[in-house]
Amino acid sequence: MKATLRLGGLAGSLALGTGLALVPAVQAHAASTFVSCGDVTGLRNAINAFNAAGSGDIALQSGCTYTVVDVDNGNNGLPAITGAIRIASNGATIARSGAPGTPDFRLFFVAPGGKLTLDQVNLTGGHPGSSGDIGGAAYNHGSLTVAGATVSGNHAAVGGGIYNDAGSTVELDGATINSNTATKGGGLANAGQLNVAYSTVRGNTASDQGGGVLNAAGTTNIVGSQVTGNTAGTNGGGVYVSGGHVSLLYSNVSGNTPNNCRPVGAVAGCVN
């Protein structure tokens, strides 16, 4: 698929046409629960309960780390998200354990029809391994919103931080995607709809293409954001467009290695 760019239509339709201006308001959920500091079993139980109920809010203790040490299902450390679930805190972290012998797994898989909102909940250490090595921290096949949180130190073959599949939507609002690694798409890899609003993508590495962002298909909109200090082994240290469309508005793509954007001209306003 030929890579193209659309620019200029975003300014007048930022709030209505792209959905980028604000994270959508969370709808009222049927129930809510608090999971005490470090209680991964409690977190899994809450996700399973709200999947069954269809929706729910989970509150994590502020500043705590919830360290996942084993696989829940497939390549995932936590139950697949099939309902509409919001997990919120003030700086809590969900981490894959770094202890020797810890199996490989990503943290979250959002199933088709599932909706996950992470509100000030950080993700780190995810690595799904050689089997289905896509989406280091999260693999989205539904709807994923990350607001005011950091996704860092994750690894995968494609989408070191987050992989967004075809027909799926990822919304980043005030998020930081940093220090993730992959073969392609060190920070983010997109084949669906990726909206990066008022966020930072920095210090990510791809051994091949797309150190910061890889757009393989679909559309990536980058608004009011920074894509800086990312590295690729071949091309597109900041952004690599192998298919679909990338739009850049009021954003800075600079200081990436070996170049900021590839193919040349794929991202208007990006100086290579």
Helices and strands as residue ranges (DSSP letters): E 4-5, H 10-13, E 32-35, H 40-53, E 55-60, E 65-68, E 84-96, E 108-110, E 115-124, E 138-140, E 143-147, E 150-152, E 155-158, E 162-164, E 169-173, E 176-178, E 181-184, E 188-190, E 193-197, E 200-202, E 205-209, E 213-215, E 219-223, E 226-228, E 231-232, E 239-241, E 245-249, E 252-254, E 261-262
